[in-house]
Amino acid sequence: MVKCNLFLIFGYRDLEIFTADYEQHWKYRIKGEIPKRRIKKLEAISLLLEKDHSVLDLGCGDGAGLEIIKKHDITPQLYGIDISKQAVEECKKRGIEAKQGDVTDIDFIERLTNFDYIILADVIEHTPNPEEILVALKDKFTRGIIISLPNTGFIQHRVRLLMGKFPMQWDIFPGKHLRFWTYRDFLWWSDKLGFEVKKFIPVIGIWLLKKIWPNLFCEVMIFLLIRKNKTPGG
């Protein structure tokens, strides 16, 4: 099935003019049911986790991802950190242990204790210093870092560029995403930072083709990274 959104090729969303205030962001997001698209992505992340290992979700938002892991009985050792007070309160309503913290604050990251898995689900594209964040997290995990992010090389974004319009990867305000990667860009980038891609899951895009040619046909990418020359747990 083709999963290209024609509106996101030809149209524009309403222009909301405000800064990247994540209290406002989560006020918008925390309402009604979780979109099926988001659930699909969070379910895929849970597949990369081994049982009974500690998990830290950095930029955990409303805790929906950790709640899915909890429901699958993968591990009871679940922790979340988010910059939004409102999102942290929503986590606690879901029975998730969470606290406020800024993932872009390297001093904060360096004070973190170690975890088996660290999740950065749709986080690094919102940050001005993703290289610093990844380097600071290098010694904070034993099994891997799981990163999900959009693929700017996805075919609908390429077609939009051909029409003279920048890829639309925002739903609330245009400044949400500060950094952009294609599949190939991310492979190069993570390698230069000293990581190895252990597993890759193409989640959303064009059926079958997203697995064969992810750089063009995968819309959402999920990577399990380990340190170079290290095996999980090593």
N, C-alpha and C positions, 0 to 999 in steps of 0.2 A: 504494500500500500504506500502511495506517495504521501509524504508528510511535509509538504511545502505549504506555507501559509501565504496565499496570494496577496492578502492585505499587507503583509510585511514586505512584499516585493514592490507593490505599487502605491501603498498609502502612507499616511502619517497618523500617529496617535495624537490625542489632545496634548497640548504643551502645558505641562505643569511647571511653574517657575518657582523653585525653592532649592535650597542647598541640600546636600546629601545628609539629611537629618534622619537617622535610623529609628528614632522614636516615631517620627511621622511615617516612615516606611512601614513599620510594623503595625501601626494603627490602621494603615490601609490593608495590610496583608492578613491580619488576624480577624477574620470574619468569614462565617460560612464554612463550607467544606473545603478541604485541601484539594487543589486541582489534580486530576488524574495524572497529568503530565509530571507534576512534582512527585507524586507518590511513586510513579514508575522509576524515577531517578533515585529516590531514596531507597527503594527496594533493591535496586542494583548495587548501591553502596553497601547494603547489609550483606550481600552475597560475598563480598571480599573479606569479611571478618571471620576469623576462626573462633570457635567456642571458648568461653571462659577466659578471655583476655580483656584487659582494661582498655576503655575507649574514651578519648577526649574529643569532643566535637567543638572545634574553634570556630566561632561565628555560627553558633548552633541555632540562632533564630528562635522560633517558637517551640523548638524541641520535637518537631514532627519526625525528624530522622531518627533521633534517639528513641522515640516512642515505638517506631517500627522495629528497631533492633530489640527493644525490650519485649515486644509482643512475640517476636520470633524465638525468644528465650535463648539468645546467643550468648549473652553475658549479663550479670547483674551490675558489673562495674562500669557504669555509664555516667559521664560527667559532661557538662556543657558550659561554655563561656560565650557571652555575647556583649556587645557594647550597649545594647538597648535594655533599659530597665524593664520596659513593657514586655519584651521578648523573654527575658529571664523569668518574670512573673508567670508568663504563660507556660514555660518549661515546668515550673514548680507545680502548676495546676495539673500537669500531665504526670506528676510523680517523678520528675527528673531532677537530679541534683545539679544546680546551675548557679553561676554567679556572674557579675558584671566584670568585663575586662576588655581591653582594646588590643586586638590582634596586631595592629600596626605599631604598638609600643614594644620595641625590642627588649627594653629592660623588664617589662612585664613577662614576655616570653621566656627570658633567661631565668626568671624566678620560678617557672613552672616545674613541678616534679615530672618524672618520666612516666610514660604510658606505653602500652603495647602498640596501640593504634592511635593515630591522630587523624581526624577528618577535617578537611577544609572544603566544604560543599558550597560551591558558588560563592566563594569568598575572595580569592586572590585577584579576580578581575575588578574588584571594588577598591583595591588598596593602591596607594602610590608607591609602596616599597616591597613588592612581592619577593624580590631577590633577597633582601635582608631577612624577611620573615622565614623563607625556606632554609636559609643558612642557619638562622638562630634555632630552628627546630631540628636540625640535623642530629643532635645528640639527645633529643627528647623522646625518642620512640625506640622500641625494640623490634617490632614486626613490620611497620610500614606507615607511610602517610598516604591517605586516600584523598585525591583532589578531583572535584568535578568542576567543569567550566564549559562555556559555549565555544563552539568552533566557528571562528570568523571566516573560515574557508568554506563553510557550508554553501551548497549551490544557490540557495535563495538569497544569501548575502552577496554572492558573486553577480547574480543577475541584477540585483539592486544597484550594485556599483556600475554595471554596464549602462544602467539608466541614469547615471549621474547622481545617485542617492547613496549616502553612507548606510551600511547595515544597521537596522533598527534592532538593538538588543536591550531596549529599556521598555518598562511598562508603566512606570510612575513618573520619572523625570529623566531627561537626557543625560545628565552627568553621573548616572549610577555606575557605569563601567569606565574605569580609568585606563585599563590595560586590555589588550586583545591578543589572542593566540589562534593560530591554525593548529591542526594536528601535527604537522611537520615542525612548526615553530616550537611547540611544546616539547617534542622529542629532543630537539637541539638545545632548548633552554634548560631543561631539567638535567641533561647530560653535562652541560657547562657548569651547573651548580653542584655537580658531584653525585647525582642520583641516577638510578637505573629503573626503567619501567619494568616492573615485575609482571603486572597484568594490565590489560586495557579492556574496557567495556564501552562499545558505542551504544548509547541508550536510545536516543531519539533521532530520527532522520528518515531515510528512504530504505524500506525493508530490503534485506539481503545485501543491497549495494553498500550500505553503511559499514558492513563488516569487510567487504572486499576492497573498498576504496574510501576509507574513513575521512581522508583529507577533503573530499568533495561531497560525500553523501551522508556524513554523520553530523548531526546538529549539536548534540551534547556529548561530551567526552568525560569518561571517568578513568583515572589512572591510579594504580597502586604503585607507589615509589618506595624503593629501598635505597640505602646508601650503596654506592659503587663498591664492588668487591666484598659485599657483605651478603650473607644469607639471612633470611628472617630469623630473628632470635640471636643472631651472631653479633 
